[in-house]
Amino acid sequence: MVALINPEDSMPITSREYAEVLASLYALEAAKGMDFKLERVSLALRNLGNPHHRFASVHIGGTNGKGSVAAMLHAMFSAAGYRVGLYTSPHLVSFTERIRVGSACISQQQVVDLAREVRAAGPVCGIDLTFFELITVMAFLHFARQQVDLAVVEVGLGGRLDATNVLDPEVAVITSIGLDHEEFLGSTIESVAREKAGIVKPARPVVVGYVSEDVEALFAAIAAERAAPLCQAGRHFSIAHSPSFRFTGMGVELEDLSIGLRGSYQKRNAGTAIATALHLRTKFPISEDALRRGLAEVCWPGRLEIAGAQPTVILDGAHNADGIRTLRREISDIVGGRDLHLLFGVMRDKHWHPMVETLGPIIASATLTSVLPPRGESPAVLAGAFAPYCPVRVVPKSFDALETVLRELPDAAVLLVTGSLFLIGAVYPWFLQRRGQYSLFSPQPASLPA
């Protein structure tokens, strides 16, 4: 069995400085947690010359699908020849994945320099930024200095008070609405929707993906209040799956579309991304060829990804009840009649019992592991929840858990790894090493140490 390593630690340019900066950033996250205010970010950006005013942007929120839509838009406008920034969170393997320009992730040295610059400016101005606020300011500085034409920015959490909501985007996008992060966003769909709708700006278009009728009505009312032109899935644009995938709306009909991401739900995300691209075309003209190539070539790892064979390994970052329900619908064609085994870990603050209820009836065994201790749920507690459905075991370390399961499963079986993006990120280096890659977004082969 190949030894598991962290590619970030083995990259030649990894320095002690970079490691120290990352450690300080994560310590900041642990110490400060989440504190939602826009004043600190606005003040920090103002004292750094308002870099977020020097590029156009698309702002993407939603419960599920926002990362996929962001990746699709980044791929489409990159294919059209624009210099496009992409800011997403969390990362899977390397912190540098969070901030990209074109195909290039931010360099480790740039992370060091930007973090030091932003943190040095803080005490002088009386600013004490949280982890996510600091890296958001770093991203916006990077995009301004890299002279991006367009930045595609994913909301971190919620929308109304998220650090990214200092932007005045060309278009705001809300992909979907479901219950998640209830302790911050509220325990009802309406409360979540209102928080997500906080990114809708006066007189700026907003594209809304596939949501319930009640949520549609709420967004329509909010858009009307803010004089924001509204574009809703099912009303202003639609998708069809048969006989081929096609998009219709906004004066366009596109037939025989191909998406580089697995899963029928990605077609809904693609429809939302296409509608957003069409809203941008007056300022950023994009050809049909570029749009098609971007969709076909988009890369967004860890989302219904088949990462291994014999046994088949499916990696999916579903981390809430809606995501797991969608995942269950999607995997039936992959699994067929084979036994499905589960490697599962989840964050303690997630409403995870419905996730167990969805997965339990379809699995032959469950291996429970730790995710981001101490924030992750206890594997022993998870094992108790899965025990009524199937044989269970606890392997506390995720690397060990993956190797243990793969060593024991027959070639004909299927292993599903899910429950948290942090779990996917923890096991992904194993698959990178087998491919001879250093990072998720670089095809460059590398000789990694065993």
N, C-alpha and C positions, 0 to 999 in steps of 0.2 A: 504494500500500500504506500502511495506517495506521501511523504511527510508534508503536513500543512505548515505554511509560512505566511507571513504578511508581506505581500509584494511591496508595499510602501516602505517597509523596513529594509528591503533588499535592493531597492533602486539605487544606482550609483550616486545620484545627486542628493540622496537623503543626507542631511547634515544634522549635527547636534543642535544648531540654531533652529532648524525647522521643527525638530522633535520638541525642543523647549517651548517654542511658540504654540504648537498644538497642545502641549500639556497645560500651558497657561490658559488657553482658550477653553479647554474642557473643564479646567478648575473653575473658571468664571461661570460656566454653565451650572456646575454643581453648587457653587456658592450662592448665585443670584437667582437661579431658576428662571421662571417666566414672570415678567412684569410688563404688562401691556400699556405702553404710553407712546405717543408719537412725538412728544416734545423733545425727548433726548436725541432721537434720530435726526429730527429736523435741525436742531441746534448744531449737532456734530457736522452734518452735511453743509450747513450754512458757513461754518467756520473753516470748512475745507473747500469752499468755492462753489457749493451746490453742483457737484458733478452730475447728479441725476437730471439736471436740466440740459445736459449737453448731448443727450441721445434720445431718440424716440423709443417708446416701449409698448409692450403688450403685457397686461397684468392678469394673471390667471389664478382663480380661486375655485374652491369646490371641495367636496368630501372625498370623492374618488375620481381618478382620471386626470387630475390637473397636471401631473408630471408627464403623462403620455401625450396630452394635448400640447404641452410646452415643447416636448421633444419633437413632435411632428412639425410644429411651426418653425422651430429652429432648423430642422432639416429642409423644409420647403424653401425658406428664404435664403438659406445657405446655397441650395441648389440653384437659386435664381441669381447668385453672384453677389449677394449682399454680405457685409461683414456683420455677423449676428452673434450677440452675446446670449448666454443661457445661464440663469441662476435658479437652482433647484435645491431641495433639501428633503430628507437627509442624504448623505452620500452612502454608497454601499461599501466600497473598499478603501478609497482614499479621499481625504478631505478635499483634494484638488478637483474632484469631480463636480463640486458644487458650483464652480465658477468656470465657464468655458467661453471661448471666443472661437467661432468656427469649430474645427475639429480638435482644437488644442485646449486642454485643461490649463488652468492657471499653474504657473511653475511654483515649485516649493520656495524658491528665492523670492518670488513676488508675494507669496503668502507672508513670508517673514517680514519683508519690507513694508507691506501695507498694514499688517497688524501692528507693527511698531509705530508707524506713522499715525494711525488712528488712535492708538492708545496714548501716545505722547501728547496728542492734542487735547485729550479728555480732561486731565487735571487742570490745565491752564484755563479751560473754558468752564470748569465746574461740571463736567459731564461724566457720568459713571454708567457706561453702556452695559447692557446684558450681552450674553454670548451671541444671540441671533442678531441683535442690533449692530454689534460690532462687525460681524461678517457681512451683513447687508451693506453697511457703509463701505467696507472693503470692496465688495462686488461692484458697487456703483462707481467708486474711484477707478477701479480697473477698467470697466467698460468705457468710461470717459477718456482715460488715457490711451486705451487701445482704439479709440475713435470708431466705435461700432456704429453702424447705421441704425440698428434696431436691437433692443434688448428684450428678450422673452423672460419674464420674471414670474416665478411661482410664489404664491403666498405661502408663508411658513405655517401659520395656524390662524383659522378664522378669516379675518379680512379687515374689519373695521379698525382695529387697533394693532394690526400686524405691522411690523417694522417696515415692510415693503410698501405700505399704503401712503407713503409720501410721494409716490409717483403720480404724474398726471398723464395717464397712458393714452395712446391713440385709440385703443380698444380695451375694454375690460371683458373678461370671460369668466363665466361660472359654469363649471362642467356638470356637477351633480350635487344633490343634497341628501345627506343621511345623517344618522346619529353617530357622532364621534367627538372625543374631547369634551364630553358633557360638562365636566367641571369648569371649563372655560367658556363654552359656547351655549350652554343651556341644555335642558333635557327634552326639549320638544323640537320637532322639525321646523316649526315656525321660528323659534329662537335661533336655531342654527342658520336658517336661511337669512334672517335679518343681519346676523353677524357677517355672513359671507357677502351679502349685498352691500356691505360697507365700502367695497372697492368701486362701486358704481359712481362715476364722477359726473357733475353737471355738464350736459351737452356733449358728453362723450359716448359713443356707441357701446352697447353691452350685448354680448352674445351669450345666450343661455342654452345649455345642453338639455338633455332629456331629464325632466323633473316631473313631479306630480302636478295635477291640475291646480291644487291649492297653492303650491309653491309658484307655479306659473303666474297665478293671479297676484300673488304677493310681489313678485318681481316686476310685473307689469305696473302695479301701483307705484312702486318705488321708482322705477324708471320714469314714469310720468311726472312724479313729484320733482325729479331732477332734470327734466327735459332731456333725458338721455335716450337716443334712438335705440329701440329694442329689437333684437333679432332672436326669435325663439325657435328651437328645434320643434318640428312637427307643425309649425305655423308658417315660418318664413323659409325654412329649408327642410328637406327630408332625405332619408337614405332608404335604399332598397337592397335586399340581399340576393334576389333571384331575378333572372338567371345569372346575373353577375352583380358585384357591388357597384352601386351607382349613387351619385349625389345629384339632387335637383333643388334649385332655388336661386334667388337673387339674380335671375336672368341667365343662369348657367345650368347645363346638364352635362354631367361627366359620367361616362359609361366605363365598365371594365376596369375599375380602380383596383390597385393592389397595395396592400399594407405590409410593411416589414415586421409587424408585431402580430403574434398569435392571439386568437380569441375573437369571438363575434362582437363582444362589447367594445373592442377597439374600433369597430366600424362606427359606432356612435361617437366615440372620441374623434375619429377622423372627420365625421360630418361637422362636428363643432370646430375643429381646426380649419377645415376648408372654408366654412362660413366666416371665420375670423380673418383668414387670408384674403377673402374677397372684400371684406370691409377695409383692409389695408391697401388694396390695390391702387387707390387714387394717389396715395403718397409713395407706395412701394409697389410699382407694377410687377406682376409675376406672371410668367407664361404658364399655359396649361402643362407644358412639358416639365417645367421646374416643379410645379405642384405635384405632378404624378411621380417624378423621380424622388422628391423628398419623402413622400408617403411610402414609396416602395423601399427606400433605403434607410428609413428611420431605425435607430438603435436605442432601445430603452431596456437595459438588462433587468432580470429578476422579476419580470411580469409574465406569467404563464410561459416561462422559458424552459424548453427541454435542454437541459445542460449535460445530460449523460445518457448512455445506452448500456444495456445489459448489466445491471437493471436500468430501466428508464428512470431518469431523475427529473422531476418538475420543480422548478423554483418559482415561487410566487409570493410577492410581498403583501398580499392581502392582510390587513391588520385591523379590520372592524367587521361587524356582522354582515353589512351589505357586501363588502368585498369577498368574504368567505362564501356567501350564498351564490354570488356570481361565479366564483371559482368552481364550486361544486357543479354548476350547470355546464361549465366549459370543459371539465376534465373527462367527462364520460367517453367522448370520442377517442381520447388519448389512451385511456385505461382499457377500454374494451372489456373483455371478460377476465382480465388479469387481476391478481390480488393487489390491492392498494395499501401501502404502508405509509405511516405518517411520522415525520420529524417536526415537532411543534414547540414553539416558544412564543411568549406574548408578554407585553408590558402589563404591569400590575394595574395601571390606571385605565386599561381598556375594559369595555363591557364584554368579557370574553366567553361567558357561559353560553350565549347563543351560537358562538363559533364552534364550541364543542358539540352542541346539539345538532349542528349542521353536518359536521364532519364525522362524528362518532358512528352513525349507522352505516357508513360506506367504507370503513377502513378495517383491515385485517389485524393491524397492530399499531400502537402509538409509542414512540420514543419521545420523552419530554426532556427539555433541556433549558438551560438558563439563557436569558437574553439581557444583556447590559445590566449586570448586577450593580447596585441593589434595586434598580428601578423595575427590573423584570419580575414577573410572577414566579413564585416558587415552583420548580418542576414537580415537587412532591404533591403540591396542591392540585396542579394540573393532572397529575396521574390519577388522583382520586376522582376527578371529574370524568376522565375518559374510561376508568375501570369498568363501569357498567356496560360498555360497548364492546370492548376488545381487550386482549392482553396488553399490558403496559409495562414500561420500565423507565427508569430515570438515569440519564447520563448527564451529569451537571455541565460539563464543558462541551460547547457546541461542536468544536473540531472533533473531539473524541466521539461525540454522538454520531456525526456523519460517517466517520471511518468505521465505527462499530456496525452501523446499519448496513453500509455498503459491503462490508466484509461478509455479512451473514445472509444477505438477501440472494435468492436465486436470480439468474439472468432474466428470467421471464417476468419478474415482479416489477412493480412501479413504486417509486418512493416520491412522496410529495413533501416538500419542505416549505412551510408557510407559518403564518401567525404574526410575523413582524418583519419589516424591512431590515431591522437590525440583525435578525437571525440570518436573513439572506446575505447580508454583508459579511457576517462572521464566517460563513461557510464558503463564500464565493472564491476566496484565494485558492482553494483546493482545485477548482475547475480552471482557474486562470493558469495555474502551474501546469496542468495537464495539456493546456493549449499552447504553452510556451509564451504567455503574455505577461507583461508587467501590470497592465491596467485594463480597465473595462473598455475604454474608448480608443485604445491603440492596438492595431493588429501586429505591431512589431514583435517578432519572436524574441525570446530571451532565454538565456541559460540560467535558470534560477537554482539556488542551492537546495539540496535535498534536506 
